[in-house]
Amino acid sequence: MEASRDLTEGLDETQVQLLAEECIVIDSNDKPIGSASKKSCHLWENISKGMLHRAFSVFIFNTEGKLLLQQRSNKKITYPGHWTNTCCSHPLNLPTELPEEDVIGVKTAARRKLQHELGIEPKEVALDKLMFLTRIHYKAVNVPDPRWGEHEIDYILFMQKDVDLDVNPNEVETCQYVNQKELQHILEQAERGDVLVTPWFKLIVERFLPKWWNNLSDLSSVKDTSTIHRM
């Protein structure tokens, strides 16, 4: 690999340590075929050869129907400072996060990361209240450093609940709740280059989110758990 050991020079020490986590490597049909470090999974030279891993994106809405957004920490290695959905990360190659029945492994990982990034206690995130809607398969080059990137099959998880936050500044710059009009304003700012938005969040918003958001009280009517949307 082209001087891959040098890619972490000057980066945040805590974020570099997290690169050792073992992600679940999958084929294009979301079948596990092995594992690899978070670092290996996010190196563009590996992505360009087809390496694909499993991920999730959580969307939490409060009881007023507003969506909780986060701005990723400027210390993050991929997409620093970008606005995105509530929480985005990866299930790990662990006995608790590998099980696929009822998406229990992905949901367990989501609960872990909600606590790590936003301080949301696990007792606030009942696994049966995390609604699995669908999966998207996408690939994107990192901004600003194109030596990194994302190539994921991303599980979309929704939950509507008022939660207490204790934000981890190493992971998150800030958070805010938005309604649909306010989210549209953020996307318009992104089009002008005034703010940054993660590529997966932009794809989800443009293709799916309005329909899901408008059916928060009946998400089972709009979920599509058998499909992997190729984007």
C-alpha positions as CSV (number, residue, x, y, z in Angstrom):
1,M,0.0,0.0,0.0
2,E,1.3,3.4,-0.9
3,A,2.7,4.8,2.3
4,S,-0.5,4.0,4.1
5,R,1.3,4.2,7.4
6,D,1.9,7.9,6.7
7,L,-1.8,8.8,6.2
8,T,-2.4,9.2,9.9
9,E,0.5,11.6,10.6
10,G,-0.9,14.8,12.2
11,L,-4.4,13.4,12.7
12,D,-6.2,13.3,16.0
13,E,-4.8,10.5,18.2
14,T,-8.2,9.3,19.4
15,Q,-9.6,9.1,15.9
16,V,-6.4,7.2,14.7
17,Q,-6.9,4.6,17.5
18,L,-10.4,4.0,16.3
19,L,-9.0,3.0,12.9
20,A,-8.0,-0.3,14.4
21,E,-11.7,-1.4,14.9
22,E,-12.6,-4.4,12.8
23,C,-15.5,-3.7,10.4
24,I,-17.6,-6.4,8.6
25,V,-16.5,-6.9,5.0
26,I,-19.3,-8.0,2.7
27,D,-20.1,-8.8,-0.9
28,S,-22.5,-6.8,-3.0
29,N,-25.4,-8.8,-1.6
30,D,-24.5,-7.9,2.0
31,K,-23.2,-11.3,2.8
32,P,-20.2,-11.2,5.2
33,I,-17.0,-12.5,3.6
34,G,-14.5,-11.5,6.3
35,S,-13.4,-8.5,8.3
36,A,-10.8,-5.7,8.0
37,S,-9.7,-2.7,10.0
38,K,-11.7,0.6,9.7
39,K,-8.5,2.0,8.3
40,S,-8.3,-0.6,5.5
41,C,-12.0,-0.3,4.7
42,H,-11.7,3.5,4.3
43,L,-8.6,3.7,2.2
44,W,-9.5,4.7,-1.3
45,E,-7.0,2.4,-2.9
46,N,-8.9,-0.6,-1.3
47,I,-12.3,0.9,-2.1
48,S,-11.2,1.3,-5.8
49,K,-10.5,-2.5,-5.8
50,G,-14.0,-3.3,-4.5
51,M,-13.7,-3.5,-0.8
52,L,-17.2,-3.0,0.7
53,H,-18.3,-2.9,4.4
54,R,-21.5,-2.8,6.4
55,A,-22.7,0.4,8.0
56,F,-25.7,2.1,9.5
57,S,-27.3,5.5,9.6
58,V,-29.6,6.4,12.5
59,F,-32.3,9.1,12.2
60,I,-33.8,10.2,15.6
61,F,-36.9,12.4,15.6
62,N,-38.3,14.1,18.7
63,T,-41.9,14.0,19.7
64,E,-42.5,17.2,17.8
65,G,-41.4,15.4,14.6
66,K,-38.1,17.3,14.2
67,L,-35.0,15.4,13.1
68,L,-31.8,15.5,15.1
69,L,-28.8,16.4,13.0
70,Q,-25.1,16.4,14.0
71,Q,-22.2,18.3,12.6
72,R,-19.2,15.8,12.5
73,S,-16.2,16.9,14.6
74,N,-13.4,18.7,12.8
75,K,-11.2,16.0,14.3
76,K,-12.8,13.2,12.2
77,I,-10.7,11.7,9.5
78,T,-13.5,11.3,7.0
79,Y,-15.9,14.1,6.3
80,P,-14.8,16.4,9.1
81,G,-17.2,19.3,9.8
82,H,-20.0,17.9,7.6
83,W,-23.6,18.0,8.6
84,T,-25.3,14.6,8.6
85,N,-28.1,12.5,10.2
86,T,-28.2,11.7,13.9
87,C,-25.5,9.0,13.9
88,C,-23.5,7.2,11.2
89,S,-21.1,4.3,11.9
90,H,-20.4,0.6,11.4
91,P,-21.2,-2.6,13.2
92,L,-18.0,-4.3,14.1
93,N,-16.8,-7.9,13.7
94,L,-18.0,-8.8,17.2
95,P,-20.3,-11.6,18.4
96,T,-22.9,-9.0,19.6
97,E,-22.8,-7.1,16.3
98,L,-22.7,-9.8,13.7
99,P,-26.1,-11.5,14.1
100,E,-28.4,-10.7,11.2
101,E,-31.8,-12.0,12.4
102,D,-34.1,-9.0,13.0
103,V,-31.1,-6.8,12.3
104,I,-30.1,-7.3,15.9
105,G,-26.4,-6.9,15.3
106,V,-26.7,-3.6,13.4
107,K,-29.1,-2.3,16.0
108,T,-26.8,-3.2,18.9
109,A,-24.0,-1.3,17.1
110,A,-26.2,1.7,16.6
111,R,-27.0,1.8,20.3
112,R,-23.3,1.6,21.1
113,K,-22.4,4.5,18.8
114,L,-25.4,6.7,20.0
115,Q,-23.9,6.5,23.4
116,H,-20.3,7.1,22.2
117,E,-21.1,10.0,20.0
118,L,-24.1,11.7,21.6
119,G,-24.2,10.3,25.1
120,I,-27.6,8.8,24.6
121,E,-27.8,6.1,27.3
122,P,-28.6,2.5,26.0
123,K,-31.7,2.4,28.2
124,E,-33.1,5.1,26.0
125,V,-32.7,3.1,22.9
126,A,-34.8,0.0,23.0
127,L,-33.8,-2.2,20.1
128,D,-37.4,-3.0,19.2
129,K,-38.0,0.8,18.8
130,L,-35.2,1.2,16.2
131,M,-37.2,0.7,12.9
132,F,-35.1,-0.8,10.1
133,L,-36.4,0.8,6.8
134,T,-34.1,-0.3,4.0
135,R,-30.4,-0.5,2.8
136,I,-28.5,1.7,0.4
137,H,-25.3,0.8,-1.4
138,Y,-23.1,3.8,-2.2
139,K,-19.5,4.9,-2.8
140,A,-18.0,8.3,-2.2
141,V,-14.5,9.9,-2.1
142,N,-13.7,11.7,1.2
143,V,-13.6,15.4,1.5
144,P,-11.1,17.0,1.9
145,D,-8.5,14.2,1.7
146,P,-9.3,11.9,-1.3
147,R,-7.0,9.2,0.0
148,W,-9.9,8.1,2.2
149,G,-13.5,7.3,1.3
150,E,-16.7,5.3,1.9
151,H,-18.0,2.2,0.2
152,E,-20.9,0.8,2.3
153,I,-24.1,-1.0,2.4
154,D,-25.9,1.3,4.8
155,Y,-28.8,0.2,7.1
156,I,-31.3,3.0,7.7
157,L,-32.7,3.0,11.2
158,F,-35.4,5.4,12.5
159,M,-36.6,6.1,16.0
160,Q,-38.9,8.8,17.4
161,K,-38.3,9.7,21.0
162,D,-37.1,12.6,23.1
163,V,-33.6,11.8,24.2
164,D,-31.0,13.3,26.5
165,L,-27.7,14.3,24.9
166,D,-24.2,14.5,26.3
167,V,-22.2,15.2,23.1
168,N,-18.7,13.8,22.7
169,P,-16.6,16.7,21.2
170,N,-14.1,14.4,19.7
171,E,-17.0,13.0,17.5
172,V,-19.5,15.8,17.1
173,E,-19.1,19.6,16.8
174,T,-22.7,20.5,17.4
175,C,-26.3,19.2,17.1
176,Q,-29.6,20.7,16.2
177,Y,-33.2,19.6,15.6
178,V,-34.7,20.7,12.3
179,N,-38.1,20.5,10.5
180,Q,-38.3,19.8,6.8
181,K,-38.1,23.4,5.8
182,E,-35.0,24.0,7.9
183,L,-33.3,20.9,6.5
184,Q,-34.0,22.2,3.0
185,H,-32.4,25.5,3.9
186,I,-29.2,23.6,5.0
187,L,-29.2,21.7,1.7
188,E,-29.5,25.0,-0.2
189,Q,-26.6,26.3,1.8
190,A,-24.6,23.2,0.9
191,E,-25.4,23.8,-2.8
192,R,-23.9,27.3,-2.5
193,G,-20.8,25.9,-0.7
194,D,-21.6,27.6,2.6
195,V,-21.8,24.4,4.6
196,L,-20.8,20.8,4.1
197,V,-23.2,17.8,4.0
198,T,-22.1,14.1,3.9
199,P,-22.8,12.4,0.6
200,W,-24.8,9.5,2.0
201,F,-27.1,12.0,3.9
202,K,-27.6,14.0,0.7
203,L,-28.6,10.8,-1.2
204,I,-31.0,9.7,1.5
205,V,-32.6,13.1,1.8
206,E,-33.1,13.5,-2.0
207,R,-34.4,10.0,-2.7
208,F,-36.2,8.8,0.5
209,L,-36.5,11.1,3.4
210,P,-39.6,13.1,2.7
211,K,-41.7,10.0,2.3
212,W,-40.4,8.5,5.5
213,W,-40.6,11.7,7.4
214,N,-44.2,12.2,6.4
215,N,-45.1,8.7,7.7
216,L,-43.4,8.7,11.1
217,S,-46.6,7.4,12.7
218,D,-46.8,4.5,10.3
219,L,-43.2,3.6,9.2
220,S,-44.1,0.0,8.5
221,S,-46.1,1.2,5.5
222,V,-43.0,2.6,3.8
223,K,-40.2,0.3,4.8
224,D,-38.5,-1.9,2.2
225,T,-36.2,-4.3,4.1
226,S,-35.6,-6.8,1.3
227,T,-34.1,-4.3,-1.2
228,I,-30.6,-2.9,-1.4
229,H,-30.8,0.4,-3.3
230,R,-27.8,0.9,-5.5
231,M,-26.9,4.5,-5.5
